[in-house]
Amino acid sequence: MTVGVLGPDSAGLVRADRGVLKPISPALMEDPGSGLDYGTRPDRMPGYLVPNDRFFIRSHAPTPRVDPAQWRLRIGGAGVHTPVSYTYDELWHRFPLVSYVRTLECAGNRRVLLGEELGQTFDGTQWGRGAIGTAEWTGVRLRDLLEPARPTAAAREVMPESLDQNHSRRPMPLAKAIADDTLVALAMNGELLPADHGFPARAVVSGWLGAASIKWLSRIEVSDHSLHVPWNTIDYVLIGPRFPAEGSARGPAITTLPVASLVELPWPARLRPVPQLVRGRAFAGENAVAAVDYRIDNGPWRAADMGSPVTSGAWVRWQFGWTPDPGDHILRVRATDDQGHTQPDSSEWNELGYLQSSVLRHPVHVNPAQSLRMSSGG
């Protein structure tokens, strides 16, 4: 897997001249080459939550600068009786605040791996393994904001829209919008939302592809019919022989994400032939990860230890002990969710290179032990 290297300035950071505002450290993040997107290095994820400074960025346009005093969140459409508008201060003080730990992942995560698996290069952001992250999101339940607008009996879909240059937007069914853990988030890991992650407010749609968790919210449309926009008809859809077009859409829209895993090591990994713990993470979209198994070369599948609480909508950490022999190895990892879905041996081709989810094959090179030179006194 090849991932681009950032071009740091004299301080070792990429500054806000490529469409993002937070400094980007090449020691913490990978550059897939788009100028707007940066992935978290899996070997630089400390603890269960990913810190804000290294949380992956996926944007369709440069990060906007927003004055919260002038900003409004408007809710309207044919699916409500009374359009409403909220100020930033009202979101903080008028409604109950809740917090959820949830994982966000781009549907194109591991696109480079999918290309290597299927022997081709896919268009789109050239993600390695880093377009995924978990944070504690604090904000207001979306259903609490919809209630004063009085959704009609015919209300069908809810579509958050961004104020970025592309006006990014992605509809969801009303049932998903009013779920307990569908939020309009105001804070991330105990801090105000960073600009690159959606300040002043963003959607967090648990278990769905990251494109549904719209950043920089400006309005939310409630419709009484199905909504068709580029983000569910042209992009973020599955296109291929097994995915027929659906009306105006090129293929079925991606919603929840399949079970997948990663190892917290560089690619390829270089280890010493000494006892050590190998750690990783697994995520299953709206489902919970039930088990993680690993295999060294052609050895048997063994169960990894689950090292964090198991919950739907968030990843788990796993680990196992290994004393590797010198030489080249393939570490295979497969996760299984609580609905019985296990990572398959191969991923299914689709035109846009989405949803790589096959058994992880992580290359590992183990250096021979260095001989110890004994001196004879002195």
C-alpha positions in Angstrom: 0.0 0.0 0.0 1.4 3.4 -1.0 0.4 6.6 0.8 1.6 10.0 -0.1 4.0 11.9 2.2 3.2 15.4 3.4 5.4 18.3 2.4 6.2 19.9 5.8 7.4 23.4 6.4 10.4 24.2 8.6 8.5 23.4 11.7 7.5 20.0 10.4 3.9 20.9 9.9 1.7 21.5 6.9 -0.1 24.8 7.4 -3.5 26.0 6.3 -2.7 26.5 2.6 -4.3 23.3 1.3 -7.9 23.8 2.3 -7.7 22.8 6.0 -7.0 25.0 9.0 -5.4 22.8 11.6 -1.7 22.1 11.3 -1.1 18.6 10.0 1.9 16.6 11.2 3.4 14.0 8.9 4.3 12.0 12.0 0.6 11.6 12.8 -1.3 11.7 9.5 -1.1 10.5 5.9 -1.7 12.5 2.8 -3.7 10.7 0.1 -3.0 13.5 -2.3 -6.3 15.4 -2.6 -5.2 18.5 -0.8 -8.3 18.4 1.4 -8.1 15.0 3.0 -5.8 13.6 5.6 -5.9 10.1 7.2 -4.8 9.1 10.7 -1.8 6.9 10.9 -3.0 3.6 12.5 0.3 3.3 14.4 -0.2 6.8 15.9 -3.6 6.2 17.6 -3.0 6.5 21.3 -5.8 5.1 23.5 -9.4 4.3 22.5 -10.3 7.8 21.2 -8.5 9.5 18.4 -7.3 13.0 19.5 -8.6 15.9 17.6 -5.2 16.9 16.2 -4.9 13.6 14.3 -8.5 12.7 13.6 -8.9 12.1 9.9 -10.3 14.9 7.6 -12.5 14.2 4.6 -13.9 17.3 2.9 -15.4 18.2 -0.5 -14.4 21.8 -0.3 -12.0 24.0 1.8 -12.9 24.4 5.4 -15.2 27.5 5.8 -14.6 30.1 8.5 -17.9 30.6 10.3 -18.9 33.4 12.7 -21.1 31.6 15.3 -22.8 34.9 16.2 -24.2 35.2 12.7 -24.8 31.5 12.1 -28.3 29.9 12.1 -29.5 26.4 11.7 -32.7 26.3 9.8 -35.1 23.4 9.7 -37.9 23.3 7.2 -39.4 21.5 4.2 -42.7 19.9 3.1 -42.4 17.4 6.0 -42.9 19.9 8.8 -45.7 22.1 10.0 -43.6 25.0 11.3 -40.1 25.9 10.0 -37.7 26.8 12.8 -34.4 28.5 13.1 -31.8 28.1 15.9 -28.9 30.2 17.0 -25.6 28.7 18.2 -26.4 29.8 21.7 -29.8 28.2 21.6 -28.3 24.9 20.7 -26.1 25.0 23.8 -28.6 26.2 26.3 -32.2 25.5 25.1 -31.9 21.7 24.7 -30.5 18.8 26.8 -26.9 18.0 25.8 -25.9 14.3 25.4 -22.6 12.6 24.6 -21.9 9.4 22.6 -18.7 7.7 21.6 -19.1 6.9 18.0 -16.8 5.9 15.1 -16.8 7.7 11.7 -15.4 6.1 8.6 -15.3 7.2 5.0 -16.9 4.6 2.6 -13.7 4.8 0.5 -11.4 3.9 3.4 -8.8 1.3 2.2 -9.5 2.1 -1.5 -5.8 1.6 -2.2 -6.0 -1.9 -0.6 -9.1 -2.7 -2.7 -7.1 -1.7 -5.8 -4.2 -3.9 -4.8 -6.6 -6.7 -4.1 -8.4 -6.5 -7.4 -5.4 -5.4 -9.6 -6.6 -1.9 -10.6 -6.5 1.7 -9.5 -9.8 3.3 -8.5 -10.6 7.0 -8.9 -11.3 9.0 -5.8 -9.3 9.8 -2.7 -6.5 7.3 -2.4 -7.1 6.2 1.1 -4.9 3.8 2.9 -6.3 2.7 6.3 -6.6 6.0 8.0 -10.0 7.4 7.0 -11.6 6.2 10.3 -11.6 7.6 13.8 -13.5 7.4 17.1 -14.4 10.4 19.3 -16.8 11.4 22.0 -19.4 13.7 20.4 -21.4 16.1 22.5 -24.5 17.9 21.3 -28.3 17.8 20.9 -30.3 14.9 19.6 -31.6 15.7 16.1 -35.1 14.6 17.2 -35.1 17.3 19.9 -34.5 19.9 17.2 -37.1 18.5 14.9 -39.8 18.4 17.5 -40.5 22.1 17.6 -40.9 22.1 13.8 -43.7 19.5 14.2 -43.0 16.9 11.6 -46.1 16.0 9.6 -47.6 12.5 9.4 -46.2 12.3 5.9 -42.6 13.2 6.9 -40.3 10.7 5.2 -36.7 11.8 4.9 -34.4 14.2 6.7 -31.5 15.8 4.9 -28.7 17.9 6.6 -26.9 20.3 4.3 -23.5 22.0 4.7 -22.6 25.6 4.2 -19.3 24.7 2.4 -18.8 25.6 -1.2 -20.3 22.3 -2.4 -23.4 22.4 -0.1 -22.8 18.8 0.8 -26.0 17.0 1.7 -27.1 13.4 2.4 -30.7 12.3 3.2 -31.6 9.6 5.7 -35.0 8.1 6.7 -36.9 9.8 9.4 -36.5 6.7 11.7 -32.7 7.2 11.5 -32.9 10.9 12.1 -34.8 10.4 15.4 -32.7 7.6 16.7 -31.2 8.3 20.2 -27.6 8.5 18.9 -28.2 10.7 15.8 -26.8 14.1 16.9 -26.2 17.6 16.0 -22.7 17.7 17.6 -21.2 20.9 19.0 -18.1 19.4 20.7 -15.6 16.7 20.0 -13.6 14.9 22.7 -14.5 17.6 25.3 -13.5 20.6 23.1 -15.5 22.8 20.8 -15.7 21.3 17.3 -12.5 22.1 15.4 -13.1 24.0 12.2 -12.0 21.1 10.0 -14.4 18.8 11.8 -17.6 20.9 11.4 -17.6 24.0 13.6 -20.0 25.3 14.7 -22.2 22.2 14.3 -22.2 18.9 12.5 -24.4 15.8 12.1 -23.2 12.5 13.6 -25.1 9.7 12.1 -24.1 6.6 14.0 -22.9 3.6 12.0 -23.4 5.1 8.6 -20.7 6.2 6.1 -18.9 9.3 7.1 -20.5 11.3 4.2 -23.8 11.2 6.1 -22.3 13.0 9.1 -22.5 16.4 7.4 -20.1 19.1 8.7 -20.8 22.9 8.9 -24.5 22.5 9.1 -26.7 25.3 7.6 -30.1 23.8 7.1 -32.0 20.5 7.6 -34.8 19.7 5.1 -37.6 17.4 6.2 -39.4 16.0 3.1 -42.6 14.1 2.5 -40.9 12.2 -0.4 -37.6 10.6 -1.3 -34.8 13.0 -1.9 -32.3 12.6 -4.7 -29.0 14.5 -4.6 -25.5 13.8 -6.0 -24.5 12.3 -2.7 -27.0 9.4 -3.0 -27.4 9.0 -6.7 -24.0 9.7 -8.4 -21.5 9.3 -5.5 -21.5 7.2 -2.4 -23.4 4.5 -4.3 -22.5 1.0 -5.3 -22.1 0.6 -9.1 -21.4 -2.8 -10.6 -22.9 -6.0 -12.1 -24.6 -6.9 -8.8 -25.8 -3.4 -8.0 -28.5 -2.3 -10.5 -29.5 1.3 -10.9 -32.4 2.4 -8.8 -34.4 5.2 -10.5 -32.2 8.2 -10.9 -29.4 6.6 -8.8 -26.5 4.8 -10.5 -26.8 2.1 -7.8 -27.9 1.5 -4.3 -26.9 4.2 -1.8 -24.4 3.2 0.8 -25.7 3.5 4.4 -24.3 1.4 7.2 -20.8 0.1 6.9 -19.5 -3.5 6.8 -17.3 -5.1 9.5 -13.6 -4.5 8.9 -10.4 -4.3 10.9 -6.9 -2.7 11.1 -3.6 -3.4 12.8 -1.9 -0.6 14.8 1.4 -1.0 12.9 3.0 0.7 10.0 2.5 -0.8 6.5 4.6 -2.8 6.1 5.5 -3.5 9.7 9.0 -4.0 10.9 9.4 -5.9 14.2 12.1 -7.5 16.3 12.0 -11.2 17.2 11.0 -10.6 20.8 7.8 -11.1 22.8 5.3 -8.3 22.1 1.7 -7.3 21.9 0.1 -6.7 18.5 -2.9 -4.4 18.8 -5.6 -3.3 16.4 -9.2 -2.1 16.0 -12.4 -3.4 14.4 -15.6 -1.7 13.4 -19.0 -3.0 12.2 -21.1 0.1 11.3 -24.4 0.0 13.1 -23.6 -3.4 14.6 -21.2 -4.4 17.4 -18.0 -6.3 16.9 -18.4 -9.7 18.6 -15.1 -11.4 17.9 -11.7 -10.8 16.2 -9.5 -13.6 15.0 -5.9 -13.6 13.7 -3.7 -15.9 11.8 0.1 -15.9 11.3 1.1 -17.1 7.8 -0.5 -20.5 7.2 -1.1 -21.2 10.9 -4.5 -21.7 12.6 -7.0 -19.0 13.3 -6.8 -17.9 16.9 -9.1 -15.6 19.0 -7.6 -12.2 19.8 -8.4 -10.6 23.2 -11.0 -7.8 23.1 -9.5 -4.9 24.9 -12.3 -2.4 25.1 -16.1 -2.3 25.7 -18.3 -3.7 22.9 -21.0 -1.4 21.6 -22.8 -0.7 18.3 -21.6 2.2 16.3 -18.1 2.3 17.8 -14.9 0.3 17.2 -13.3 -2.2 19.6 -9.6 -2.6 20.4 -8.1 -6.1 20.3 -4.7 -7.6 21.0 -2.7 -10.7 21.1 0.8 -11.8 22.2 3.4 -12.8 19.6 7.1 -13.8 19.6 7.7 -13.6 15.8 10.5 -15.5 14.0 12.9 -13.6 11.8 11.7 -13.2 8.2 8.7 -12.1 6.3 5.2 -12.9 7.5 1.6 -12.1 6.6 -0.7 -11.3 9.6 -4.3 -12.0 8.7 -7.1 -10.5 10.8 -10.9 -11.0 10.5 -13.6 -9.5 12.6 -17.2 -10.8 13.1 -20.1 -8.7 14.2 -23.0 -9.5 16.5 -25.2 -10.4 13.5 -22.8 -13.1 12.3 -21.2 -11.1 9.5 -17.5 -12.0 9.1 -14.9 -10.3 6.9 -14.9 -12.3 3.6 -11.9 -13.6 1.8 -12.3 -11.1 -1.0 -14.1 -7.8 -1.5 -16.6 -7.2 -4.2 -15.7 -5.0 -7.1 -17.6 -1.7 -7.5 -16.8 1.1 -9.9 -16.0 3.7 -7.2 -13.9 1.5 -5.0 -16.0 1.6 -1.9 -16.4 -0.7 1.1 -13.2 -2.8 1.1 -13.9 -5.3 3.8 -12.0 -8.5 3.1 -9.7 -10.3 5.5 -6.9 -7.9 6.4 -3.5 -9.1 5.1 -0.9 -7.1 6.9 2.8 -7.6 5.7 5.3 -7.9 8.5 9.1 -8.1 8.3 11.0 -9.4 11.4 14.7 -8.4 11.6 17.1 -11.1 12.8 18.3 -10.6 16.4 21.5 -8.7 16.6 24.3 -10.7 18.1 25.7 -9.6 21.4 29.3 -8.8 21.5 30.9 -9.8 24.8 34.1 -8.0 25.9 36.6 -9.9 28.0 37.2 -7.5 30.8 38.9 -4.1 30.7 
